[in-house]
Amino acid sequence: MNREIHKEGECLNMIRPVKDALEVLNGKWKLPIIISLSFGNKRFSEMAREIPNITDRMLSKELRDLEMNELVKRTVYDSVPVVVEYSLTEYGDSLDSVINELRNWGLQHRKRIFAKP
């Protein structure tokens, strides 16, 4: 990001879309859910096991939010018993590069902070 003097309003034009993105991805559970689904379609219980410390209630709430924002698709199979599977939508897949960049930054940050004497 260039730190030169910018025209009035450019800062706000940078802040708005970042705030919008954070609004959709807010909280400590949405990104772990998206990451879990990036490794393939999952049933509810599979995600609950993969994501440490998430309660069933919270997982259910966050999945509804992600589905409402078109990042996750819920598929109900007509079987006995009924099987429900969650998957990332194509739109949800568009977060791959963002998540990879966050991962890279997080790895660098851990090295920097934990390497201090």
N, C-alpha and C positions, 0 to 999 in steps of 0.2 A: 504494500500500500504506500503510495507516494505521500509524503508528509509536507509537501509544498502548500502554500496558501491556496485554498480552494474558493470557488465562487460561493456566494451565499446560497444555502439550501442543499449543497452537495452532501454535507454531513447528514442531514435529515434523510436524503435520498439513499444514503448508505444504511442508516439505522432502521428505517421502516421495514425493508425486506428481511433483515436479520431478525428483528423482533417478530415478524410474521412466522419465520421458520422456527424460532425458539418457542413460540406459542403452540405450534403443532407438536413439537418434539419435547415439550417441557416435562419436568419431573425426572425421577431417577430410573423409571422402568421402561419408558417407551423405546429408547435406543437399545437396551438389552433385548427387548422383545423383537425388534426389527432385526437385530443381529442374529438372534436365534432362528428366525424364519429365513434369513439369508442363506442358511445351511440346508434349507429344504422345508417342505410342507410339514406341519406338526399338528398333532392333536393337543388339546388343552393340557392334559396330564404330562405330556412330553415336555412342553414348555415350562410347566410348573416345576418339573424336576431339574431342568437345565438352568433355570434362573434362580440363583441362591436367594433365599429370604423373601421372595415375593409370595404374598398370600393369594389364595384363589380369588378372593373378592377383588383385590387390586388388579390381578391379571385380567379378570373379566372386564373390569371397568376400562382398563387401558386398551384392551383389544377392541372394545366398542368405540372408544375415541379414535383409534387408528383406522378402524373400518369406516367411521363417519368421515374421516379425512382422506379416504380412498387409498390408503397405504397398505391396508390388509384386507384380504378377502376371506369370508367365512363360507365354507361349503358344507352343506348338510347332505349326507348320503342316505338314501332311502334303504335302510337295512335294519336288521334286527340283531343286536340293538342298534339304535341310530348312531351313526358315526359323524362327528363334526371335525372338520380339518381346517386349519388356517394356513394361508399362504400370503406371500407378498404379491402385490399387484405390480404391474409394469411401472406404475408411478412410484411405488415403494422401492422398487429396484433402482430408481434414479438416485437414491440416497447412498448407493455404494461408494462413490468417490468421496462424498462428504464424510462417511464413516471411516473410510481408509485414511483420510487426512487427519481426522480426530485421533485415530489410533496411532498414527506416526507421531503426531504432536505429543500425545500422552506418553509414548515410549521415551521420547527425548526429554520430556519434563521429569519423568521418573528418574532417568539417569542423572539429570542435572541436580535434582533435589536430594536424592539419596546418595550422591557421590560427594556431597559436602562433608568436610571433616567434622 
